[in-house]
Amino acid sequence: MPREVMDGDGTRWSCAQAYAGLSNDAASEEAAKVEGSGDRYRVVCTPSGGAQSVELELPGGWEDEMPDEELLAAIAAARG
């Protein structure tokens, strides 16, 4: 299930672990894992407006444990 956050400009970002659409949860989890990084996963965040999607590398548990401010900071950093 995607996690949604809203930035200061009013853009709503929908973030989901990469490959979340695979049929097998274990397979999608493994496919999204960043090779050689321990417990980090590829996450794709898609905006509601005209901004471009960004790909992030976030620690496991980001869906429930990462504060919104940290997720928004990661999105902003990825956007440059």
C-alpha positions as CSV (number, residue, x, y, z in Angstrom):
1,M,0.0,0.0,0.0
2,P,1.5,3.4,-1.0
3,R,2.3,6.0,1.7
4,E,1.2,9.6,0.9
5,V,2.8,12.8,2.2
6,M,2.2,16.4,1.2
7,D,5.1,18.9,0.7
8,G,5.0,22.6,1.5
9,D,4.0,23.4,-2.1
10,G,0.9,21.4,-1.8
11,T,2.1,18.5,-3.9
12,R,0.9,15.1,-2.7
13,W,3.6,12.4,-3.1
14,S,2.5,8.8,-3.3
15,C,5.5,6.5,-2.3
16,A,5.7,2.8,-2.8
17,Q,8.4,0.2,-2.7
18,A,9.7,-0.5,-6.2
19,Y,8.4,-3.8,-7.7
20,A,5.5,-3.8,-5.2
21,G,3.2,-5.0,-8.0
22,L,4.9,-8.4,-8.2
23,S,2.6,-11.2,-7.2
24,N,4.8,-12.7,-4.6
25,D,5.5,-10.4,-1.6
26,A,8.8,-12.1,-0.8
27,A,9.9,-11.7,-4.4
28,S,9.0,-8.1,-4.6
29,E,10.8,-7.4,-1.3
30,E,13.9,-9.0,-2.6
31,A,13.7,-7.3,-6.0
32,A,13.4,-3.8,-4.3
33,K,16.4,-4.4,-2.0
34,V,19.4,-2.3,-2.9
35,E,22.3,-4.8,-3.6
36,G,25.1,-4.6,-1.1
37,S,23.4,-2.0,1.1
38,G,22.1,-4.1,4.0
39,D,18.6,-3.1,4.9
40,R,17.8,-0.4,2.2
41,Y,15.1,-0.6,-0.4
42,R,14.2,1.2,-3.7
43,V,11.2,3.4,-3.3
44,V,9.4,5.3,-6.1
45,C,7.6,8.5,-5.2
46,T,5.1,9.9,-7.7
47,P,3.7,13.5,-7.4
48,S,0.1,14.6,-7.8
49,G,1.1,17.6,-10.0
50,G,3.6,18.4,-12.7
51,A,6.8,17.3,-10.9
52,Q,8.6,14.2,-12.0
53,S,8.7,11.0,-10.0
54,V,11.8,10.3,-8.0
55,E,13.5,7.0,-6.9
56,L,14.8,6.8,-3.4
57,E,16.9,4.3,-1.4
58,L,15.3,4.1,2.1
59,P,15.9,1.9,5.1
60,G,13.6,-1.0,5.9
61,G,10.5,0.0,7.8
62,W,10.3,3.4,6.1
63,E,6.5,2.8,5.5
64,D,5.7,3.0,9.2
65,E,8.8,4.3,11.0
66,M,10.2,7.2,9.0
67,P,8.7,10.6,9.9
68,D,7.0,12.5,7.1
69,E,9.6,15.3,7.4
70,E,12.4,12.8,6.7
71,L,10.6,11.3,3.8
72,L,9.9,14.8,2.3
73,A,13.6,15.7,2.8
74,A,14.6,12.6,0.9
75,I,12.2,13.5,-1.9
76,A,13.6,17.1,-2.0
77,A,17.2,15.8,-2.1
78,A,16.4,13.4,-4.9
79,R,14.9,16.3,-6.9
80,G,18.1,18.2,-6.7
